[in-house]
Amino acid sequence: MEEEVPPVTALEDRIRRIEGVADLTLELGDSGLEGIRVRVQPGVDESKVLEEIRKVLVAYGLSSRSVPRLDPSMLRPVHPTEVDEPGAPTVSVLPDPVGLRAEVAIGDRRETATAEATPDGAARAVAEALARLSGEEPPDECHARRVTVGRVPVVVVVVRRADQVQAGAGVVTGDLAQALLDAVSMAMGRG
């Protein structure tokens, strides 16, 4: 049975909607996305188009420097997470003119924060929004990395507050934003 690849289609659609993109080809291999070929429209500032593509790739959990070999099921947009547990935080991380925007919600209360479109920036924005919702000071420093343990993708976050350094991890089970929120929550001593 052939594997469905709707997440790749969503990524492709998102990149095609960037102003200045004339054509796009996603190169898929046995283990997932191996490359992206983009042709820009004549007369368009290539650097601006590439910056917008970088923001989309980061929002989808990919590195724009080197697109890693990923299972296509991992290539999905970062959307608000549905949680059955009342009062459990939900998160969305989306491109923003300044880089990216994280929105964390607990029940009816929502907070947003923006940061540069990098893994560290995504962790910082989620941590700031979560701290505001909790009435805490945000961490002084946040670092995030995506690692693979066996064949399982994991987000690892390290935060520093004053002299205290804490770490947390979240297993990516399909929603990268939720894994990031889980890791940030744990690193901030909330999970």
Number of C-alpha atoms within 10 A of each C-alpha: 3 4 7 9 14 13 16 20 13 15 18 15 12 14 21 17 10 16 13 19 19 13 12 15 12 15 11 16 13 10 11 18 20 15 15 14 9 17 13 17 14 10 7 12 11 15 9 13 19 17 14 21 20 21 25 25 23 23 29 24 23 22 17 17 8 10 14 14 15 17 15 19 16 20 24 20 24 20 17 18 16 11 11 7 7 8 12 11 22 21 27 22 29 22 23 17 12 11 21 22 24 27 20 28 21 16 11 6 10 16 17 19 20 23 22 18 25 22 23 17 21 30 28 27 26 29 28 27 23 31 18 16 17 12 9 11 12 21 20 14 15 26 18 23 15 21 13 12 9 6 8 10 19 20 25 23 28 22 24 17 14 9 6 9 15 16 19 22 22 22 21 19 13 15 22 28 29 26 22 30 26 25 27 32 22 20 23 24 11 12 10
